[in-house]
Amino acid sequence: MNEHAQRTIPMTLVHWPDTVELCGYCHAQMMTPELVERFVQEVESIIKEPLRHAVRDIFPEPLEGSLRKELERGWNSPKRLATLCNAATRRNHIRIATGRFVGPFADNHAADWARFSLRVAADAPVAPQLAGLLRPFAWLAGAFFMRADSPAWTGSWAKAKGLPALQDTRLRIPSGYGWAITERLGWLNWLGPHAAKALGFDAPAEAAGVALIERNEDGSAVVQLTRAPLDFRDAAYARQYLALQERLAPQRFVPGSFAKKA
């Protein structure tokens, strides 16, 4: 078992109906308040409305202080999370969540890592545009993995037949820092050099079982599963996804298989 298999941080996948999510992972030192401010400002410029509400319990509340202070407050809380959104009455209901998990977390790893998530209703007018931010956001955060769903992802998955449960599709995705996270692929994916090689996306797109692979000089790659947004109700897309899952079976994460830190 290699070092990444020994130190795998298991993610908890939550089924969020009718949403598109752009989700990325990087080293904790990259996820600074300044970086998240840039994320928020970029999204605000696209949706033409402010993202200045904080979600601390259930309901969003207008920020009382600066965005930077809210982020620092969230990351210093027991859950180490900060969640921002726009007003619930907006047509494009956006939610941005960030987390910095420094030092021993969940009593099993000493890795310092961070997570960024941008979630929007699947039928929101800006959903396709926000999914297209995968590459610039990944570059900006120094992410080793980032995925973006197509608008039909969750809804069509629930209605399709013969597909594995979301919990069964998680893969070990190495970070290059001596640890890995467990995640699923999205319609669009950013993979750092270690992840691209480990998952076989350093091969031609046809051999890798995907529609498009755009490689960068450092070995990182953008992987697009299908040319058109992925809809699992299309039998051809479903077969392609199942074939990809079979190819990636050696990298699949089995719950309970991670080793706790001694």
C-alpha positions in Angstrom: 0.0 0.0 0.0 1.5 3.4 -1.0 1.7 6.5 1.1 -1.5 8.0 -0.4 -3.5 4.9 0.3 -2.3 4.9 3.9 -3.2 8.5 4.5 -6.6 9.0 2.8 -9.0 11.6 4.1 -12.5 10.2 3.6 -15.0 12.8 2.4 -18.7 12.5 3.3 -20.8 12.8 0.2 -24.1 14.6 0.6 -26.9 14.2 -1.9 -27.9 17.8 -2.8 -30.9 17.6 -5.2 -31.2 20.0 -8.1 -27.8 21.7 -7.6 -24.6 22.2 -9.5 -21.4 22.2 -7.4 -17.9 23.3 -8.1 -15.7 21.8 -5.5 -12.0 21.9 -5.0 -9.2 20.9 -2.6 -5.8 22.4 -2.0 -3.2 22.8 0.8 -4.4 24.8 3.7 -1.8 27.5 3.3 -3.3 28.4 -0.1 -6.8 29.0 1.2 -6.3 32.4 2.7 -9.0 35.1 3.4 -7.6 37.1 0.5 -8.1 34.2 -1.9 -11.7 33.6 -0.9 -12.3 37.3 -1.3 -11.1 37.0 -4.8 -13.4 34.0 -5.4 -16.4 35.9 -4.0 -15.7 39.0 -6.0 -15.3 37.0 -9.2 -18.7 35.3 -8.6 -20.3 38.7 -7.7 -19.1 40.1 -11.0 -20.8 37.3 -12.9 -24.1 37.2 -11.1 -24.3 41.0 -10.7 -25.4 40.8 -7.0 -23.6 40.7 -3.6 -22.7 37.5 -1.7 -22.5 39.1 1.6 -24.7 36.9 3.9 -23.2 34.5 6.4 -24.7 31.1 7.2 -23.8 30.2 10.7 -26.6 27.9 11.7 -29.5 27.4 9.2 -30.6 30.8 8.0 -28.4 33.4 6.2 -27.8 36.7 7.9 -26.3 39.9 6.5 -22.6 40.3 7.3 -22.1 42.5 10.3 -18.4 43.1 9.7 -15.9 42.5 6.8 -15.8 39.4 4.7 -12.3 38.7 5.9 -13.3 38.8 9.6 -16.2 36.4 8.9 -13.8 33.9 7.2 -11.4 34.1 10.0 -14.2 33.6 12.5 -15.5 30.5 10.7 -12.1 28.9 10.3 -11.4 29.3 14.0 -14.7 27.8 15.0 -14.9 24.1 16.0 -16.2 23.1 12.6 -13.5 25.2 10.8 -16.0 26.2 8.1 -17.2 29.5 6.7 -20.3 29.7 4.5 -21.4 32.7 2.5 -24.4 33.2 0.3 -26.6 35.9 -1.4 -30.1 36.7 -0.1 -32.5 33.8 -0.3 -34.9 35.8 -2.5 -32.4 36.0 -5.4 -33.0 34.0 -8.6 -29.4 32.8 -8.6 -29.2 31.4 -5.1 -25.4 30.9 -4.6 -23.7 29.3 -1.6 -19.9 29.3 -1.1 -18.4 27.2 1.7 -14.7 27.2 2.6 -12.9 25.1 5.2 -9.3 25.0 6.5 -8.5 21.8 8.3 -5.1 22.4 10.0 -3.4 19.8 12.1 -5.0 16.5 13.3 -8.6 16.5 12.0 -11.0 13.6 12.7 -8.2 12.0 14.8 -6.7 10.3 11.8 -4.4 12.7 9.8 -1.9 15.4 10.4 -2.4 16.8 6.9 -3.2 20.5 6.5 -5.8 20.8 3.8 -8.6 23.1 2.6 -11.8 22.7 0.7 -13.7 25.2 -1.5 -17.3 24.6 -2.6 -19.6 26.8 -4.8 -23.2 25.5 -5.0 -26.0 26.9 -7.2 -29.5 25.7 -8.2 -29.2 23.5 -11.3 -31.8 25.7 -13.1 -30.2 29.0 -12.1 -29.4 31.1 -15.2 -25.7 31.3 -14.2 -25.2 27.6 -13.4 -23.3 26.7 -16.7 -21.2 29.8 -16.5 -20.1 29.1 -12.9 -19.2 25.5 -13.8 -16.9 27.0 -16.4 -14.9 28.7 -13.7 -13.2 25.3 -12.9 -9.8 26.1 -14.6 -9.3 29.7 -13.3 -10.4 28.8 -9.8 -8.2 25.7 -9.7 -5.2 27.8 -10.8 -6.0 30.5 -8.3 -6.2 28.1 -5.4 -3.3 25.9 -6.3 -5.8 23.0 -6.2 -4.7 19.5 -6.7 -8.3 18.5 -7.6 -11.5 20.3 -8.5 -14.7 19.1 -10.1 -17.7 20.8 -11.6 -21.0 19.1 -12.2 -23.2 19.6 -15.3 -26.7 21.1 -14.5 -28.4 17.8 -15.2 -25.9 15.7 -13.0 -27.8 15.1 -9.8 -31.3 15.1 -11.2 -30.5 12.7 -14.0 -28.5 10.4 -11.7 -31.5 10.0 -9.4 -33.7 9.0 -12.4 -31.3 6.8 -14.2 -31.2 3.0 -13.7 -28.3 0.7 -13.1 -25.9 3.4 -11.8 -23.9 2.8 -8.5 -24.8 4.9 -5.5 -22.8 8.1 -5.0 -21.1 6.6 -2.0 -19.7 3.8 -4.2 -18.1 6.1 -6.8 -15.5 7.7 -4.5 -11.9 7.5 -5.7 -8.6 8.0 -3.9 -7.2 11.2 -5.4 -3.6 11.9 -4.4 -2.6 15.5 -3.5 1.1 15.3 -3.9 1.6 16.2 -0.2 1.7 12.6 0.9 -2.0 12.3 1.5 -5.2 11.9 -0.6 -8.9 12.7 -0.4 -11.8 10.6 -1.5 -14.1 12.1 -4.1 -16.0 11.4 -7.2 -15.4 12.8 -10.6 -17.6 15.5 -12.0 -18.5 16.4 -15.6 -15.4 18.7 -15.7 -12.4 17.9 -13.6 -9.1 19.6 -12.7 -6.4 17.1 -11.7 -2.9 18.0 -10.4 0.1 16.1 -11.7 -0.1 13.3 -9.1 -3.8 12.8 -9.5 -3.7 12.8 -13.3 -1.0 10.2 -13.4 -2.6 8.0 -10.6 -6.0 8.0 -12.4 -4.6 7.3 -15.8 -5.4 10.7 -17.3 -1.9 11.1 -18.7 -3.1 8.8 -21.5 -4.9 9.8 -24.7 -8.6 10.8 -24.0 -10.0 7.8 -25.9 -7.8 5.3 -24.0 -8.8 7.0 -20.7 -12.5 6.7 -21.5 -13.3 10.4 -21.6 -14.2 13.0 -24.3 -11.4 15.5 -23.7 -8.1 15.9 -21.8 -6.3 19.2 -21.9 -2.8 18.8 -20.4 -0.5 21.5 -18.9 3.3 21.5 -18.8 3.4 20.6 -15.1 1.5 17.4 -15.7 -1.9 18.8 -14.5 -4.9 18.3 -16.7 -8.5 19.3 -17.3 -10.6 16.2 -17.9 -14.1 16.5 -19.5 -16.1 13.3 -19.4 -18.5 14.0 -22.3 -18.6 16.7 -25.0 -22.1 17.8 -24.0 -23.2 18.3 -20.4 -23.5 14.9 -18.8 -27.1 13.6 -18.5 -27.4 10.1 -17.1 -30.8 9.6 -18.7 -28.9 9.2 -22.0 -28.1 5.5 -22.1 -24.8 6.2 -24.0 -23.6 8.6 -21.4 -24.5 6.1 -18.6 -22.6 3.3 -20.3 -19.6 5.5 -20.8 -19.6 6.5 -17.1 -20.0 2.9 -16.0 -17.0 1.9 -18.2 -15.0 4.7 -16.7 -15.8 3.5 -13.2 -14.7 0.0 -14.1 -11.4 1.3 -15.4 -10.9 3.3 -12.2 -11.8 0.4 -9.9 -8.2 0.0 -8.6 -8.4 3.6 -7.3 -11.9 3.2 -5.7 -12.1 4.1 -2.0 -13.7 1.4 0.2 -15.3 3.0 3.3 -13.3 1.8 6.4 -10.2 1.0 4.4 -8.2 4.1 5.5 -5.5 3.7 8.1 -5.7 5.9 11.2 -2.6 7.8 12.3 -0.8 5.9 15.0 
